[in-house]
Amino acid sequence: MLVRRAAISLCLCASLFGQSAELTTKEAPVMFKSGVNLVPVPVVVRDNKGRAVGSLTIDDFQLFDNGKLQMISKFSLEKLAADDVPATPAATPSATSPERPANGETLVDASAVGVPDRFVAYLFDDLHMSFGDLVYTRDAARRQIDSAAHKLERAAIFTTSGQVTQEFTGDKEKLHAALARIGTGHASSSRALQQTACPPVSYYMGDLISNKNDSTALDIATADAMVCANLSPPQRDQAIQMAKNAARDAVMTGDADTAASLEETRSVIARMASMPGQRTIVMISPGFLVLENRHEDQTALIERAIRANVVIGALDARGLYVGNGLPDASEHIVNTATVTAKANYVRTEAMVQSDVMATLAEGTGGTFYHGTNDYDEGIARTAAAPNYLYVLAFSPLDLKYDGRYHNLKVTLKSGKGLDLQVRKGYYAPKTATDPAEKSRQTIEEMFFSREELHDLPAVLQTQYFKTADGDATLSAVAKIDVKKLSFHKEADRNRNDITVVTGLFDNDGNYMTGVQKTIELRLLDDTLEKRLTQGISVKNSFTVHPGRYMVRMVVRDAEGQTMSAQSGLVEIP
């Protein structure tokens, strides 16, 4: 669905025309990126029956950063449940509408229509998944999609290989087709290397040999090299070098696969940041190893997901894992002398592989489902966000901009019988965030939420008129009562900067386009007191095809740092 931004205009009362010294505007496309401001800490509280608790207040919590008690400066309770919103037709305005276009074109006010407010992305880790695990989990995801009861839910399909992508849609046939295309032909390069290398070395053992100087692991790999290369005892030094080379290659390919999986997860989070409602990622994976060099990337994923209001649920695709550590049919050469010794490493690797999934789920308020073959139950539970999610935020005391990791802990002052799910920590920023970046982050978070905010006196009005070619011009007007804003007096001028962000979302909740306009007010006393009786209006117009849209507007002023956030829903026949 293509959208063209047709026009942008700033409308002031007639008495201000020509007063260019009192007002200037700057226009820019909407460009959002993540950054660090307050440290947000999502917390899910459950009772002894596993039910989320939503009756606590800020006074019930204590938050610690590296063991130091912190002041909770921001607190919110989110009820993550969406009700169906009935669609209603748009209303036709009266003939006296001041914005009625000429030439007999039809002008219609936007009114509330049903738009998607729940989004579930199914992310299949086809880089690391076996064929059997893929078949079972893929079928369970299909059944979950078919049984979705929420009429305004939209789903998407992604893979860590990036080979299969289906953007958010309510068309189940498209989702089924995408699921059917997912295969294991894009297996990770580390798995392929382990099946063909001499000696075969896993990513986990490669890390022990190359990075941790584990002599036992090196001895095992050396013994395997003696067998697969048919070397004699005098050639042991050659076998040792082969083992070290294989370990190095295993680390390189394993790290590349881990980086690809984390990057695709980051990409899905970025896609969902623009969704105007409840957002959940269902990560379906057997797990994968994240070494120390990728821990900061993993924590950055949690930070990004929290700021984008994305909950990550994780399903262990291995189901009820009963691995005995013995070699499987994929290994081309088996050294019976090292099977028992390697088994302990294999079992340990299997346990630590799921750590990344548990960490992402715990850190964002999602569910980590593992240890059972009930994939239908697993998909259902990981796709469902908790009923209640507390978000605590704090400004760390005496924070040093050194990039170091900080451990987080949240407790209840009296929480007997209650269990807390909390992110484990965060990395300190390496540089301070300037005020302009903090303002941008605040606007971004509000723009991609569904929250209505009216701290700043502004009203959103939307309307459209059909054009002769069958398209329509959709207008969004932000009317701002300037006289109620705070101003900074400088000489004979009253100063304030107002930022207005207006964006458009399609019927599936996908972000389409947006415009940011900054209005620099440098008003004389007479203008402010007598001439701005009707305030100012910031108008944005978009050329659109027939369909359903949501217009989102956020207004923020620099002096009072107050905001208004509103949405307008419109259906264009």
C-alpha positions, -999 to 999 in steps of 0.1 A, spaced: 0 0 0 17 31 -12 14 65 5 26 98 -8 30 128 15 13 155 -5 16 187 15 26 201 48 16 235 60 16 256 91 -16 276 97 -16 306 120 -42 332 126 -42 360 100 -26 385 124 6 365 124 11 364 87 42 383 78 57 380 113 84 357 101 108 369 128 84 355 154 81 321 140 102 297 120 97 260 112 120 232 104 108 200 88 125 166 88 115 130 80 109 109 111 141 92 120 141 70 151 169 51 167 175 36 201 194 52 229 199 53 267 180 75 290 164 61 322 171 24 328 137 6 324 132 -26 343 101 -47 334 89 -69 363 63 -97 362 50 -107 396 32 -140 399 15 -157 428 21 -193 439 -3 -205 412 17 -188 384 -9 -160 379 3 -125 372 -4 -100 400 -15 -65 391 -24 -49 425 10 -36 436 22 0 437 55 18 435 59 16 473 59 -22 472 91 -24 452 128 -20 460 153 -18 431 191 -23 435 219 -15 410 251 -34 418 237 -39 453 229 -1 458 193 8 465 180 32 438 151 56 437 124 45 413 117 76 393 91 62 369 65 35 375 38 21 354 15 -9 354 5 -22 320 -24 -45 315 -14 -65 285 -49 -75 273 -66 -63 242 -103 -63 236 -119 -64 202 -128 -30 188 -159 -30 167 -156 -13 133 -179 16 126 -183 35 94 -168 70 90 -193 99 95 -199 125 68 -194 161 80 -218 189 75 -217 212 45 -205 240 67 -171 224 73 -145 251 69 -121 227 52 -145 215 25 -125 213 -8 -137 228 -40 -148 210 -72 -175 189 -55 -150 165 -39 -163 146 -9 -149 155 25 -152 130 53 -142 133 90 -121 104 103 -140 83 130 -131 53 150 -128 21 131 -112 -12 142 -75 -13 137 -50 -40 148 -38 -37 183 -21 -70 189 10 -82 169 27 -116 172 59 -123 153 70 -160 150 108 -161 148 120 -196 137 157 -203 144 162 -223 112 200 -218 115 202 -241 146 170 -262 144 168 -299 135 143 -310 109 122 -329 134 120 -299 158 111 -276 129 82 -298 117 66 -301 151 70 -264 161 59 -252 126 27 -272 128 20 -259 163 25 -223 151 1 -229 123 -26 -242 147 -20 -212 170 -25 -188 141 -56 -205 130 -71 -205 165 -64 -168 173 -96 -155 187 -87 -118 187 -101 -103 155 -76 -75 154 -45 -96 158 -18 -96 131 9 -122 128 43 -123 109 68 -151 101 106 -146 103 136 -169 102 171 -163 116 186 -172 82 165 -144 67 154 -167 39 117 -167 48 98 -135 57 61 -127 58 53 -92 72 24 -86 95 -9 -96 80 -43 -110 89 -43 -132 58 -39 -168 72 -32 -183 37 -1 -160 34 10 -171 69 5 -208 60 25 -204 28 54 -188 47 54 -215 73 56 -241 46 86 -225 30 107 -228 62 132 -256 60 165 -266 73 184 -261 41 199 -230 56 216 -249 85 242 -230 104 277 -231 91 290 -242 125 268 -273 124 279 -281 89 315 -276 98 312 -300 128 298 -327 106 327 -325 81 358 -312 100 387 -333 111 385 -334 141 349 -325 147 348 -297 173 316 -280 185 313 -243 191 312 -249 229 344 -271 229 361 -247 204 356 -219 229 370 -239 257 401 -248 236 407 -214 219 396 -189 246 398 -207 279 428 -230 274 409 -261 286 436 -288 283 411 -317 287 390 -304 258 422 -301 237 433 -337 246 398 -350 234 400 -331 202 436 -342 196 426 -379 201 398 -374 176 423 -359 151 445 -389 155 416 -412 145 400 -391 117 434 -383 101 447 -418 107 479 -405 124 504 -425 144 516 -416 179 548 -398 166 525 -374 147 507 -362 179 520 -326 175 504 -325 141 471 -338 157 474 -311 183 477 -284 157 448 -298 138 427 -297 170 436 -261 176 428 -251 140 394 -269 142 387 -252 175 395 -218 159 373 -225 129 344 -237 152 346 -204 172 346 -183 140 316 -200 124 297 -204 156 302 -167 164 289 -158 129 258 -179 134 252 -164 168 256 -129 154 232 -137 126 205 -149 151 209 -119 173 209 -95 144 177 -110 130 161 -108 164 171 -71 166 157 -66 131 123 -81 142 122 -59 173 129 -29 151 100 -38 128 77 -42 158 88 -9 173 64 8 148 34 -13 157 7 7 176 -3 -19 202 6 -50 221 38 -66 206 51 -101 212 79 -121 196 77 -159 199 113 -171 195 113 -208 185 148 -223 188 168 -251 204 190 -223 218 225 -212 208 257 -203 225 264 -166 233 300 -160 243 313 -131 263 320 -110 232 283 -111 224 269 -105 259 266 -67 253 247 -74 221 223 -96 239 217 -70 266 212 -44 239 184 -66 225 167 -65 258 171 -28 261 157 -22 226 128 -46 232 119 -29 265 119 6 249 99 -7 219 74 -24 243 81 -58 228 77 -89 250 98 -119 239 85 -153 246 108 -183 239 100 -219 231 127 -245 234 123 -264 201 140 -295 215 110 -302 237 117 -327 265 155 -329 259 169 -362 270 203 -360 253 228 -385 266 258 -369 251 264 -397 227 273 -391 190 245 -390 164 243 -402 129 255 -368 115 290 -374 127 311 -389 99 338 -403 122 333 -415 158 362 -421 181 349 -447 207 378 -438 230 365 -402 235 328 -408 235 324 -409 272 346 -379 279 329 -358 252 294 -367 266 299 -344 296 307 -315 273 278 -322 251 253 -323 280 268 -290 294 266 -274 260 229 -284 256 221 -267 290 239 -234 283 225 -231 248 191 -222 262 205 -194 284 200 -168 257 163 -177 254 157 -176 291 176 -143 294 156 -126 266 123 -138 280 130 -129 316 144 -95 306 113 -84 286 85 -100 306 79 -130 284 76 -167 291 104 -193 286 87 -226 278 109 -257 279 112 -292 291 81 -306 275 69 -319 241 36 -301 243 44 -276 215 8 -264 212 8 -254 249 42 -239 245 33 -218 215 1 -206 231 19 -196 264 48 -178 247 25 -160 223 5 -146 252 20 -117 271 15 -116 309 -17 -101 321 2 -75 340 36 -60 335 52 -35 359 78 -12 344 101 5 368 127 30 357 155 48 375 184 71 369 215 53 383 232 71 411 268 81 404 267 64 370 301 63 352 301 63 315 324 33 312 303 7 294 305 -17 324 279 -43 332 255 -36 362 236 -63 380 200 -55 387 178 -68 415 142 -61 424 126 -72 456 92 -67 473 91 -51 507 65 -77 518 61 -103 490 56 -136 507 45 -162 482 51 -140 452 77 -147 425 94 -119 405 107 -121 369 132 -94 363 159 -85 338 194 -94 351 213 -63 343 224 -36 318 255 -20 304 263 16 313 265 40 284 299 50 272 289 86 266 263 108 282 230 113 264 224 149 255 191 167 261 181 166 224 186 129 223 165 124 255 137 144 239 139 124 207 137 91 228 107 104 247 88 113 216 97 80 199 84 59 228 51 79 229 47 78 191 48 40 189 26 35 220 -12 35 220 -13 58 251 -35 89 249 -18 119 267 -32 154 271 -7 173 293 -1 197 265 -32 216 251 -34 201 216 -61 184 196 -58 161 166 -83 165 138 -83 142 107 -103 143 75 -101 132 39 -115 140 6 -117 117 -25 -99 128 -57 -109 121 -92 -84 94 -97 -99 72 -69 -72 81 -43 -77 104 -14 -60 132 4 -58 125 41 -52 155 63 -41 156 99 -42 189 118 -26 195 152 -44 225 169 -23 238 197 -34 264 223 -1 283 225 -13 307 252 -13 278 277 23 268 271 53 279 292 77 304 277 112 315 284 116 353 282 146 366 264 147 403 257 113 412 242 106 377 230 88 347 245 107 316 235 96 280 231 101 252 206 73 228 197 79 195 180 50 179 162 54 143 149 26 130 126 27 95 112 5 70 93 -1 33 100 -18 9 77 -46 -16 84 -22 -42 96 -5 -18 120 26 -13 99 43 21 101 41 37 67 54 73 68 59 102 92 69 138 93 85 158 121 81 196 123 98 218 148 81 252 153 104 278 168 83 304 186 99 338 193 68 358 201 63 394 211 42 401 242 14 416 221 13 386 197 11 362 226 -15 381 246 -38 394 219 -33 378 185 -31 341 192 -67 337 203 -71 307 181 -37 292 187 -18 276 158 -25 247 135 1 223 120 -13 205 90 1 174 73 -15 159 42 -10 125 27 -21 110 -6 -34 75 1 -52 47 -16 -86 35 -3 -82 15 29 -80 17 67 -54 39 84 -45 52 118 -30 87 122 -7 91 152 2 126 165 27 135 193 33 171 203 60 182 228 72 216 239 108 223 250 102 247 279 75 229 299 85 195 284 48 185 283 33 163 257 1 154 239 -4 121 221 -35 112 202 -46 88 174 -72 92 147 -87 63 129 -101 65 94 -115 42 67 -114 55 31 -138 36 8 
